[in-house]
Amino acid sequence: MLYPSIDNLLTKIDSKYSLVSVAAKRARFMQENKGTEALSSYRSHKFVGKALEEIYADELVMKKKDLNETYSDEV
């Protein structure tokens, strides 16, 4: 069984797509930079599992972009 469950994770991040994106980015970062763990202990031995545990523990959060931001083509 997956820990934490998908239902519990979706209370932290609002969509499955965003959840996968955040966890994958964090897992890649942990793989490239060994020893950058945010929690003192993990249940999972794999990087994606560790990233999901960090999300559930509120150690890893997703920043939302302001949709009202205007983009310009100025150089």
Beta strands, then each sheet from edge to edge (+ up, - down):
end
